[in-house]
Amino acid sequence: MIERLHEAPLDRQEVSGLGIPGNRFPFPVYAVICTGKLYIWHTGYMNDSERASALAAELRAIAGKFKRKLREQGGQSDLRPSQVSVLLRIEKDGPAAVSSLARAEGMRPQSMSAIITSLLEAGLVSGSPDPNDGRQTLMSLSRKCQKLFRDGRTARQDWLTSTIQKKLSSQEQERLASAVELLGRLIED
């Protein structure tokens, strides 16, 4: 006996209300509840815009989970995102004055000073006089910070290498390589 027939595509809320786990479907979903069992099916058809939107949603979700997983593998850090951002900027751009860092990070110099003070206290940055302007102090990464970055990156690389080897067959690794190439194209300017 059919208890409920849904002939039109279900939206996410309706799918969730039916108790279907993982309520993300990149295609129209239809459902029938019959004798207490749920039967779902889909047309499998999406136009280009729907497919791109579904891929974008899935990619964002996976990228977020992937980023969190990598962060876990790099070790526990008590640093706030703003502190990490400043450290990464110094690593990328080299030693810089507090005022330059503030401009680059889009914040007020007073806010940057507070971040730098906390990083100095943690032993993650050090200051030295600017050879071109003795009134300025150039902030650079300390050896402790460089080691922290190096160790974290090594741990993430080791985990990812090991996980790829354990969980993916040779053919899947080839597919992953192709996907990485496509992802690279997405972020090109």
KOLDOGU-730953 format. One record per residue (C-alpha): residue in three letters; x, y negated, z negated. Coordinates in steps of 0.05 Angstrom, whole numbers. Layout:
# residues N
> resn	px	py	pz
> ALA	X	Y	Z
...
This chain:
# residues 189
> resn	px	py	pz
> MET	0	0	0
> ILE	28	-68	20
> GLU	27	-114	-40
> ARG	59	-174	-7
> LEU	76	-188	65
> HIS	118	-248	84
> GLU	116	-258	159
> ALA	153	-324	164
> PRO	227	-333	148
> LEU	239	-338	74
> ASP	274	-399	46
> ARG	328	-392	-8
> GLN	279	-405	-65
> GLU	231	-352	-40
> VAL	287	-302	-31
> SER	312	-317	-101
> GLY	240	-309	-128
> LEU	238	-239	-98
> GLY	299	-220	-139
> ILE	344	-208	-79
> PRO	416	-213	-104
> GLY	462	-260	-67
> ASN	407	-303	-39
> ARG	449	-330	18
> PHE	426	-305	85
> PRO	455	-336	149
> PHE	393	-315	187
> PRO	317	-314	179
> VAL	297	-261	128
> TYR	229	-226	125
> ALA	205	-185	67
> VAL	150	-135	50
> ILE	136	-107	-19
> CYS	105	-39	-11
> THR	89	10	-68
> GLY	135	-29	-115
> LYS	194	-28	-67
> LEU	222	-88	-31
> TYR	238	-81	43
> ILE	274	-137	78
> TRP	295	-146	150
> HIS	320	-202	193
> THR	318	-223	265
> GLY	393	-230	267
> TYR	386	-290	313
> MET	415	-358	297
> ASN	426	-417	342
> ASP	495	-450	343
> SER	477	-503	293
> GLU	448	-453	244
> ARG	509	-408	251
> ALA	557	-466	240
> SER	517	-488	179
> ALA	516	-418	150
> LEU	590	-409	162
> ALA	605	-476	130
> ALA	565	-457	68
> GLU	599	-389	62
> LEU	668	-418	74
> ARG	658	-471	20
> ALA	636	-418	-30
> ILE	693	-371	-13
> ALA	744	-427	-13
> GLY	722	-449	-82
> LYS	726	-378	-110
> PHE	793	-367	-76
> LYS	822	-431	-104
> ARG	799	-413	-175
> LYS	828	-343	-168
> LEU	895	-371	-145
> ARG	895	-422	-201
> GLU	884	-364	-251
> GLN	943	-327	-223
> GLY	989	-387	-231
> GLY	985	-386	-306
> GLN	946	-426	-356
> SER	955	-501	-352
> ASP	929	-553	-399
> LEU	939	-607	-347
> ARG	880	-649	-324
> PRO	867	-655	-249
> SER	892	-727	-249
> GLN	958	-706	-280
> VAL	966	-649	-230
> SER	951	-697	-173
> VAL	1005	-746	-196
> LEU	1056	-690	-204
> LEU	1041	-663	-135
> ARG	1048	-733	-106
> ILE	1116	-743	-138
> GLU	1137	-674	-113
> LYS	1114	-691	-42
> ASP	1135	-764	-37
> GLY	1195	-765	-84
> PRO	1209	-811	-143
> ALA	1163	-870	-149
> ALA	1146	-929	-193
> VAL	1083	-927	-234
> SER	1053	-984	-192
> SER	1067	-945	-127
> LEU	1036	-882	-156
> ALA	974	-922	-177
> ARG	965	-950	-107
> ALA	975	-882	-75
> GLU	925	-849	-123
> GLY	875	-906	-116
> MET	874	-925	-189
> ARG	892	-983	-234
> PRO	964	-988	-259
> GLN	939	-984	-331
> SER	905	-918	-317
> MET	967	-891	-283
> SER	1010	-914	-341
> ALA	967	-872	-388
> ILE	976	-811	-343
> ILE	1051	-821	-338
> THR	1057	-830	-413
> SER	1023	-763	-425
> LEU	1068	-730	-372
> LEU	1130	-760	-405
> GLU	1108	-734	-473
> ALA	1098	-665	-443
> GLY	1168	-668	-413
> LEU	1142	-660	-342
> VAL	1169	-726	-314
> SER	1229	-769	-328
> GLY	1245	-841	-312
> SER	1307	-873	-284
> PRO	1321	-945	-263
> ASP	1304	-963	-192
> PRO	1371	-977	-157
> ASN	1337	-1029	-112
> ASP	1298	-1064	-167
> GLY	1325	-1058	-238
> ARG	1258	-1082	-266
> GLN	1224	-1018	-243
> THR	1230	-947	-268
> LEU	1224	-890	-218
> MET	1187	-829	-243
> SER	1210	-761	-219
> LEU	1194	-689	-237
> SER	1233	-660	-295
> ARG	1268	-593	-288
> LYS	1214	-564	-334
> CYS	1160	-586	-285
> GLN	1199	-561	-225
> LYS	1206	-493	-259
> LEU	1132	-493	-277
> PHE	1113	-507	-204
> ARG	1162	-455	-178
> ASP	1139	-401	-226
> GLY	1065	-415	-213
> ARG	1074	-412	-138
> THR	1114	-348	-143
> ALA	1060	-316	-186
> ARG	1006	-336	-137
> GLN	1046	-312	-77
> ASP	1061	-246	-111
> TRP	988	-235	-131
> LEU	962	-252	-61
> THR	1014	-209	-26
> SER	998	-150	-72
> THR	923	-160	-65
> ILE	926	-163	11
> GLN	968	-99	13
> LYS	922	-62	-36
> LYS	855	-83	-10
> LEU	863	-92	65
> SER	881	-40	118
> SER	930	-58	173
> GLN	873	-74	220
> GLU	840	-118	167
> GLN	906	-154	156
> GLU	908	-169	231
> ARG	837	-197	227
> LEU	857	-239	167
> ALA	916	-266	206
> SER	869	-288	261
> ALA	822	-319	211
> VAL	880	-357	179
> GLU	897	-385	247
> LEU	825	-408	257
> LEU	823	-439	188
> GLY	887	-477	204
> ARG	853	-506	266
> LEU	794	-530	223
> ILE	839	-573	180
> GLU	881	-603	236
> ASP	871	-677	247
